Amino acid sequence: MSETLKKNRDPMTISGYDAIDCDIHPAVPNMQVLMPYLDDYWRDHLTSRGTDRITLHLTSYPPNAPLSSRPDWRVKGGLAGQDVDQLRTQALDAFGSRFAICNPIYAAQVLYNEDMSAVLCSAVNQWFAREWLDRDPRLRASIMVPSSQSPQLTVEEIERCAGDKRFVQVLMLCQNELPLGRRYYWPVYEAAERHGLPIAIHAGSSYRHAPSNAGFPSFFVEEYAGVSQNFKGQLLNMIAEGVFVKFPNLKVILAEAGFTWLPNFCWRADKIWRGVRREVPWVKEAPSEYIKRHVRFTLQPIDAPENEPKILERVIDQMGSDDLLLFSTDYPHWHFEGTDALPKGFPEHLKKKVLFDNPLATYGRIRDAIRAQEKEVA
Amino acid sequence: MNVQVSPDKIKPAQAKPGIVDCDIHPSFRNKDALKPFMSKRWWNHYETYGSFTRKVFSTYLPYPRMSPDTARADAWPPNGGAPGSDLDFLRKQLLDQHNITHGILHPLRIGGYDQRNLEFGAAMCSAINDWELADWVDPEPRLKGSIYIPQDYPEAAVKEIEKRAGDPRFVQITTAAFASEPLGHRRYWPIFEVAEAADITIGMHIGGMPGHAITGGGWPSFYFEHHFSNAPIMESVIISLVMEGVFERFPKLRMVFVECDFAWVPAACWRMDKLWARMRDEVPHVKRPPSEIVKTNMWFTTQPIDEPENPEHLRETMEWLGFDRILFATDYPHWDFDDPDYTFKFKMTPQERAAIFRENAMKVYKLDKAA
């Protein structure tokens, strides 16, 4: 067993169990790092327009907002999450994560020009494999794609990356040009299913629509509080359009979505479905059944009172399954202090499931990697 | 031989304190129902240009309903007309049948509140208010009126409230919950100010077509999703009201949220509390944790009731929210009507039952003082 492996498999800081962190955020520091991964046309195009030197932060994550980075995780003069060594220490070592899945959130995903979006997403994936994945065997990545603008170019990028088994899922933002269940996106789901890649839907908006279902909120705190509503809309749309009927092996991860809203979502969706299911006859089971089989939720943020841990336990019981939650720190976003990614009073019997078993059951490519490691040990 | 029973003997239900139903939908007997209450100028305008709002069909909602008129199959009056349009039948099928002593009217349908032509919208709202009184509240005092206002035209809304709020036949103001902007925005504050001053509750019923997509990710495909979306949109409205500081500025304002479900409220409070603690420097005008604001200034109606497999799960959720926050409603005559005898599938104490079916609403709407 290699030294790295041995070190990584020491008793865990947070719980004594192996952990697989299903949502961390390395940052693309600027567009210039991507230039070596572009062809001559695009490199010239972007530099001559000065595009490579403009700052394109997503409105969904103002970099200086408290939520966007915990104070002790900030990077001086740069973006939180842009430094590989700092991320290894803070996001991996500190939690004893055996694997961590990287979900970069970056302008490339949301540009209106679908070709520009596609080449920059591809550049991010190439840069990430070289500069990050090659440098730490614990890191895994999501494939960044122009899914909103071009399912066709998205499929091409999935095909290009799928051979590298360190890419373990496809990343989409929550708010796009069309609701995510629409047939427009089905080629993406077909490709993902075929390669055994789950789809991660992450908080964030391409601003093609008002960012909230009630319009434009005045404040960031207000907009972010409303993020779970956007996930509810997408989850129901995927169920109603029949995505899980058409793609029976597809897994979908709602990342940074919160999850304490799920019991009410299921009660309401199941009841309405019973009343109107003749409108969507292909939806043969209650929405909650599809969720149990196909949909998983990353742990952070945990929207429950910290001083009453019993309530979180009750909510998880109301969710009706212990299989739904996947450990995440959401590094460097600020949801908890120290290493309390599992909050105080988190149900003991769920720790191993959430930290390790559920992620493992969700990510086939991480299962394969662990099998390979175990072979190496043997 | 038939014996004429004395009137005293045919009302056994009156012995029990009755129910307050916070959501009843009256509808028009015919297309000219508002004509007597509108000026010639605006009636002609309506006949010529119709309803001009921010949605795809001028005469219908964006998604065809799953039942004719969105109604219970048995709610069509035997003498003709649309469900909810026949007062006698509504008395029999709803008020008498369920011993409803107070029924709060929420006119929907025509959409005076979301007209793009603001003056026309104001005229229509005012006509709807006159129609409520003439056709419903005056002939049937168990029914209580809602002051219907064009919320996106606050000057006219304020005038309409000032004109009506002293009339005890009206027990609340009603707005479209889905307005041009999230309803906490300052442009709506004149409405809140006058409501607070008049000590009258605002009942926000789902509805209104603000123009933007009904989910943050775009327009969904099905009525299934449209119907579902009513609760998450109301959740965003509540977040707006809290984060804009509406209840800091108008601390005595009472708001009831109607037909939007309530089991999501605790999770919304937990999320808002955590984020407010983290980023309250962005909203320094919000002085108290959002959950406290919800628990002092907001109430929620029950229909459409959630039906978890384990009914105790709903009870837990109600305990988190507080039994004092919850008001019973039937949503008559719509298809997802809740029958008061079958709404709750778990045990309640007599006090809890009284609070939800009657006492909370009596207090919030000050119904003891109503006409």
Interface residues (C-beta under 8 A of the other chain):
Chain A: A65 P66 L67 C174 Q175 N176 E177 L178 P179 L180 G181 R182 S205 R208 H209 A210 P211 S212 N213 A214 G215 F216 P217 S218 F219 F220 V221 E222 Y224 A225 G226 S228 Q229 N230 K232 G233 Q234 L236 N237 A240 E241 G258 T260 W261 P263 N264 F265 C266 W267 R268 A269 D270 K271 I272 W273 G275 V276 R277 R278 E279 V280 P301 D303 A304 P305 E306 I311 R314 V315 Q318 G320 W334 H335
Chain B: M66 F178 A179 S180 E181 P182 L183 G184 H185 P210 H212 A213 I214 T215 G216 G217 G218 W219 P220 S221 F222 Y223 F224 E225 H227 F228 S229 A231 P232 I233 E235 S236 V237 I239 S240 M243 E244 D261 A263 W264 A267 A268 W270 R271 M272 D273 K274 L275 W276 R278 M279 R280 E282 V283 P304 D306 E307 P308 E309 H313 L314 E316 T317 W320 W335 D336
